[in-house]
């Protein structure tokens, strides 16, 4: 069976010999513009397909005619250009003239799905989308250690964090266990997106055995506190998260035409981190979100609970097995000596007459 592909409104000639009879199955799609004994001129009227039956000296023959909205080769070329601009190289583009469409196939990484959908939306009537999401079975293990040190111990480690946005190196020096003060190593800081400011500073270490040994020594001596040491395993490109802390019930009141109703929601607090690691060639792309929150009793009133929160977001490219150290969150602890008369000092208002406050006995900065 002979096939002819037309654009809507396009004319095409079909040559015959001594035409005796002619029939069009669907004249709404294709119609005859002119016909002579040796030539038939047809026109594409609407998108679709139909058959033309021709009788001439050779007998009866059938011609299948496909009418398209636009030239599929032009659509194919434009899609190739747009995919290249968006960095999408995983898509195979072929023409299926019988279906009158450009066929897209392949496996697409999830992070490119949004850009892909925006591109093909402009050609929805001309494409056949067979693209599937890429199934990535690569697993990544992330070892984390959350440790709390007081500021004095941190200075004893000899860590000098570079200032936010400053081009510098990270030096680690310290006495170690022998009491010398020779520098242990110096590294170039990793690239960040600039979102880690004064509260959170970051250093990169390829050889951290001595540094970790000193931290572990502090833990053994009780001078530092290990809050958590989780090992997270996740699929490349998927989110992994953890929380060291707890939840506190928060009561809210909703008023409507039926009266007031109380709802209880649980608010998380503590040290939380969300990590999305993605394997890219020889590097691991890490999107890191960190949040440290605590209940703020000084600003809590009545049944309302206040929180102090610090957050940081950054993106890093690391080697397999490389260690990143994040620090800079300082938690200040103040306490004072209070002398009081039992029972009488607890009386509202008047109780102040039966207690005295001394000078502060503890003013300590701790850093995670």
C-alpha positions in Angstrom: 0.0 0.0 0.0 1.4 3.4 -1.0 1.7 6.0 1.8 1.6 9.8 1.5 2.2 12.2 4.4 0.8 15.7 4.2 0.7 18.8 6.3 -2.7 20.4 6.9 -3.5 22.5 3.9 -0.8 21.0 1.7 -1.3 19.8 -1.9 0.1 16.6 -3.3 0.0 15.0 -6.7 -0.8 11.3 -7.3 0.0 10.0 -10.8 -2.2 7.5 -12.6 -2.7 6.1 -16.1 -6.1 6.5 -17.7 -8.1 7.1 -14.5 -11.5 5.5 -14.6 -12.7 5.8 -11.0 -11.8 7.5 -7.7 -13.1 7.3 -4.1 -12.0 8.9 -0.8 -12.9 7.1 2.4 -13.0 10.2 4.6 -13.2 13.5 2.6 -13.1 15.5 5.9 -9.4 14.5 6.2 -8.4 14.5 2.6 -10.2 15.8 -0.5 -9.6 15.8 -4.2 -8.7 19.2 -5.5 -8.4 18.3 -9.1 -8.3 15.1 -11.2 -7.4 14.3 -14.8 -6.7 11.0 -16.7 -3.1 11.0 -15.6 -3.0 13.0 -12.3 -4.9 13.4 -9.1 -4.3 16.5 -6.9 -5.3 16.0 -3.2 -5.3 18.4 -0.3 -5.0 17.7 3.5 -8.0 19.2 5.2 -7.7 18.0 8.8 -5.4 16.0 11.0 -5.9 12.3 10.7 -5.6 9.5 8.2 -7.7 8.1 5.4 -7.6 5.9 2.3 -8.0 6.8 -1.4 -9.1 4.1 -3.8 -7.9 4.5 -7.4 -8.9 2.5 -10.6 -6.8 2.9 -13.7 -5.3 0.6 -16.4 -3.3 -1.2 -13.6 -6.5 -2.1 -11.8 -7.5 -1.0 -8.3 -4.9 0.3 -5.8 -5.1 1.9 -2.4 -3.2 5.0 -1.2 -3.0 5.7 2.6 -2.8 9.4 3.3 -1.7 10.8 6.7 -2.3 14.5 7.5 -0.1 16.1 10.2 -0.4 19.4 12.0 3.2 20.4 11.2 6.4 19.0 9.7 7.6 16.3 12.2 11.2 16.8 11.1 10.9 20.4 12.3 9.4 19.2 15.6 12.2 16.7 16.0 14.9 19.2 15.4 13.4 21.7 17.8 13.1 19.2 20.6 16.7 18.2 20.1 17.8 21.8 20.5 15.6 22.4 23.6 16.8 19.2 25.3 20.4 20.1 24.7 19.9 23.6 26.2 18.3 22.0 29.3 21.2 19.4 29.7 18.9 16.5 28.9 20.8 13.9 26.9 19.0 10.7 28.0 16.1 10.9 25.5 15.9 9.1 22.1 13.9 10.9 19.5 12.4 9.1 16.5 9.7 9.7 13.9 6.6 7.5 13.6 5.0 8.8 10.4 2.1 6.3 10.6 1.1 7.6 14.0 1.9 11.2 12.9 4.1 11.8 15.9 7.6 12.2 17.3 8.3 9.4 19.7 10.3 10.1 22.8 11.8 7.2 24.8 14.5 6.5 27.4 15.0 6.8 31.1 15.1 10.2 32.7 16.7 11.1 36.1 14.2 12.5 38.5 15.9 15.8 38.9 15.4 16.5 35.2 11.7 15.6 35.1 10.4 19.2 35.7 12.5 20.7 32.9 11.5 17.8 30.6 7.8 18.4 31.2 8.1 22.1 30.5 9.6 21.4 27.1 7.3 18.7 25.9 4.2 20.7 27.0 4.6 22.9 23.9 4.4 19.9 21.6 1.7 17.8 23.2 -0.2 17.1 20.0 2.9 16.1 18.0 4.7 13.7 20.4 4.2 10.2 21.8 5.8 10.2 25.3 7.3 6.8 26.3 9.9 8.2 28.7 10.2 6.6 32.1 11.9 7.6 35.3 15.3 6.3 35.8 15.5 3.5 38.4 18.7 4.2 40.3 19.7 1.3 42.6 23.0 2.8 43.8 23.1 3.0 47.6 25.0 5.6 49.6 25.9 5.2 53.3 26.3 8.4 55.4 28.1 8.2 58.7 27.2 11.0 61.1 28.5 12.0 64.5 26.8 14.8 66.5 29.1 15.8 69.4 28.8 18.6 71.9 31.9 20.4 73.1 32.4 23.4 75.3 34.1 26.3 73.6 37.3 25.9 75.6 37.8 22.3 74.4 37.1 23.3 70.8 39.8 26.0 71.0 42.1 23.3 72.4 41.7 21.3 69.2 43.2 24.1 67.3 40.4 24.4 64.7 40.4 27.8 63.0 37.2 28.0 60.9 37.5 30.4 58.0 35.0 33.3 57.9 31.9 33.0 55.8 32.6 33.9 52.1 36.3 34.2 52.7 38.8 32.4 50.4 41.1 30.7 52.9 42.2 27.3 54.1 41.3 25.3 57.2 44.2 24.6 59.6 44.1 22.1 62.4 46.8 22.2 65.0 47.0 21.1 68.5 48.9 19.4 71.2 47.5 16.0 70.5 48.7 13.6 73.2 52.3 14.6 73.1 52.0 18.3 73.9 53.6 19.7 70.8 51.9 22.4 68.7 52.9 21.3 65.2 50.2 21.7 62.5 48.6 18.4 61.7 47.2 19.3 58.3 45.8 22.1 56.2 43.1 21.7 53.6 41.3 23.8 51.0 37.6 24.4 52.0 35.0 22.9 49.8 32.7 24.8 47.6 29.4 26.0 49.2 26.5 28.1 48.0 27.2 30.8 50.5 24.3 30.0 52.8 26.5 28.9 55.7 27.1 32.2 57.6 28.5 33.0 61.0 26.4 30.4 62.8 27.6 27.5 60.7 31.1 27.2 59.4 32.5 24.3 57.6 35.9 22.6 57.1 37.1 19.8 54.9 39.5 17.1 56.1 40.9 14.2 54.0 42.9 12.8 56.9 41.0 13.2 60.2 42.4 10.3 62.3 44.2 12.5 64.8 41.4 15.0 65.0 38.8 12.3 65.6 41.1 10.6 68.1 41.2 13.8 70.1 37.4 14.1 70.1 37.0 10.5 71.1 39.4 11.1 74.0 37.2 13.9 75.2 34.2 11.6 75.0 36.0 8.9 77.0 37.0 11.4 79.7 33.5 12.8 79.9 34.6 16.2 78.7 32.4 16.0 75.6 29.0 14.5 75.0 28.1 12.3 72.0 24.5 13.1 71.1 24.1 10.7 68.3 26.1 8.6 65.8 23.6 7.4 63.1 24.5 5.5 60.0 22.0 6.4 57.2 21.7 4.4 54.0 19.7 5.8 51.1 19.2 5.4 47.3 21.1 7.9 45.3 19.0 11.0 44.7 16.6 10.2 47.6 16.3 12.0 50.9 17.7 10.7 54.2 16.9 12.5 57.5 17.3 12.1 61.2 16.4 14.0 64.4 18.1 14.0 67.8 15.6 15.5 70.1 12.0 15.0 70.8 8.4 16.3 70.3 6.3 18.6 72.4 2.5 18.8 72.1 1.2 22.2 70.9 -2.5 23.0 71.6 -4.3 25.2 69.1 -7.9 26.4 69.2 -10.1 26.7 66.2 -13.3 28.8 66.4 -16.1 28.2 64.0 -19.9 28.4 63.9 -20.2 25.3 66.0 -18.0 26.6 68.7 -14.4 26.2 69.7 -12.3 23.1 69.1 -8.9 22.3 70.4 -6.3 20.5 68.3 -3.0 19.0 69.5 -0.1 18.9 67.1 3.4 17.7 68.0 6.3 20.0 67.2 9.8 18.5 66.8 12.8 20.0 68.4 16.5 19.2 68.7 19.2 18.6 66.1 17.8 17.6 62.7 19.4 17.1 59.4 18.1 16.3 55.9 20.6 15.0 53.3 20.0 14.3 49.6 23.1 12.6 48.2 23.4 11.9 44.4 26.1 10.0 42.7 27.5 12.1 39.7 30.4 10.5 37.9 33.3 10.4 40.4 31.7 12.7 42.9 28.8 12.7 45.4 26.6 15.7 45.1 25.1 16.5 48.6 22.3 18.8 49.4 22.4 19.5 53.1 19.8 21.1 55.3 20.5 21.4 59.0 18.3 22.8 61.8 18.9 23.1 65.5 15.9 24.1 67.6 15.2 24.2 71.3 12.4 25.3 73.6 12.8 28.9 74.7 11.4 29.2 78.2 12.1 32.9 78.4 9.7 33.7 75.6 7.1 31.1 76.4 3.9 32.5 78.0 1.0 30.6 79.4 0.2 27.7 77.2 2.2 29.1 74.3 5.6 27.5 73.6 8.4 29.5 72.0 11.4 27.9 70.2 14.8 29.1 69.2 15.8 27.9 65.8 18.9 28.1 63.7 19.1 26.6 60.2 21.7 26.2 57.4 21.5 25.0 53.8 24.4 24.2 51.5 25.4 22.0 48.6 28.7 20.2 48.4 30.6 17.9 46.0 32.6 15.3 47.8 34.7 12.3 47.1 33.7 8.8 48.3 34.8 8.5 51.9 35.6 12.2 52.4 34.8 13.8 55.7 33.1 17.1 56.3 33.0 18.8 59.7 30.3 21.4 60.4 30.4 23.6 63.5 29.6 27.0 64.8 26.3 26.5 66.6 27.0 27.9 70.1 24.5 27.3 72.9 24.9 29.5 75.9 24.1 28.3 79.4 23.7 30.7 82.3 22.9 29.8 85.8 23.0 31.6 89.2 22.8 30.7 92.9 19.4 31.3 94.5 18.9 31.2 98.3 15.4 30.9 99.6 13.2 30.0 102.6 11.4 26.7 101.9 7.7 27.0 101.1 7.5 30.7 101.8 9.7 31.5 98.8 7.2 29.7 96.5 4.3 32.0 97.4 3.3 34.1 94.3 4.4 37.7 94.5 5.2 37.6 98.2 7.7 34.8 97.7 10.2 37.2 96.3 10.7 38.6 99.8 11.9 35.2 101.0 14.6 34.5 98.4 17.8 36.2 97.2 19.8 35.8 94.0 23.5 35.5 94.1 26.1 36.2 91.4 26.1 33.8 88.3 27.9 30.6 89.1 28.0 29.2 85.6 28.3 30.9 82.2 29.2 28.3 79.6 29.2 28.1 75.8 28.7 24.7 74.2 29.1 24.0 70.5 27.8 21.3 68.3 
